[in-house]
Amino acid sequence: MFFLLRLAFWLALVLVLLPGMPTSDKAAGDAVGALGAIGAAVADAGGFCERRPQACAVGGQLLDAASERMGEGARMVAQFLGTHIAEQKRQANTPASHRPANDTLTTDDLSPAWRGPTDAVAPHGTTVPLPPKRPA
């Protein structure tokens, strides 16, 4: 279970840090201001929204910007994977006639040669003498 939490954290971090098109310059400025708000929120963890409504508002804006960036990153990853999978399918469906020939052996080349009977016969039809059997 802890593994899944760590995986979700790192995936969210990667998706936030992926390059994307910012929707406005205000979002980039708000992100810098939000870092200070996060520091204030950590220092004042209990009930900071009642005491510091501005920090809470900036934190909410940061979460909105982060979720937007995560959405953009997820769309980029999905688009990349979609094009990659489509390319793999296209290559797999390409007819064999358009592919370069790597394997030029025929079935006759691959079949083993016939060896004939395993009797010990000399080339002119004479049998080959065998050594005498040893006593048991």
Residue pairs with C-beta under 8 A, 6 or more apart in sequence:
12 66
12 70
14 73
15 69
15 70
15 73
15 74
15 77
16 66
16 69
16 70
16 73
17 73
18 69
18 72
18 73
18 76
18 77
20 69
20 72
20 73
20 76
21 72
22 28
23 68
27 65
27 68
30 58
30 61
30 62
30 65
31 62
31 65
33 58
34 58
34 59
34 61
34 62
34 65
37 54
37 55
37 58
37 59
37 62
38 59
38 62
40 48
40 52
40 55
41 48
41 52
41 55
41 56
41 59
44 51
44 52
44 55
48 55
48 56
49 56
120 127
120 128
120 130
121 127
121 128
122 128
